[in-house]
Amino acid sequence: MFVAPALIAPSQSGGGGGLSVLLFQVLAIGLVFYFLIIRPQSQARKRHAQILAALKKGDDVTTSGGIIGKVKDLKEDRVTIESGTATVVVDRSRIIRVGESVAPGSQNS
């Protein structure tokens, strides 16, 4: 009986500060997420698009599948690569290296 009134009537001190701390924490997590994940991925996509836009016949390329060769022909979204005695047609987005320019996010080996 003596404990019940203390449980029913919550104390009024410090109740409003919890919401502002929670809001600050959510904002801080959002900023960290943006600067560590979203922004670097956006920059990597832009750089990869620039590398692919500068692609021309005769460039040495490496695909994501590991094929190394020279660009023989360019189409809108397809690239013909000559590798040794074979000729392979690949999707333009699968090229990860042009000459010495490496696409961001690809494994450097």
Order of alpha helices (4+ residues) and beta strands (2+ residues): alpha-alpha-alpha-beta-beta-beta-beta-beta-beta
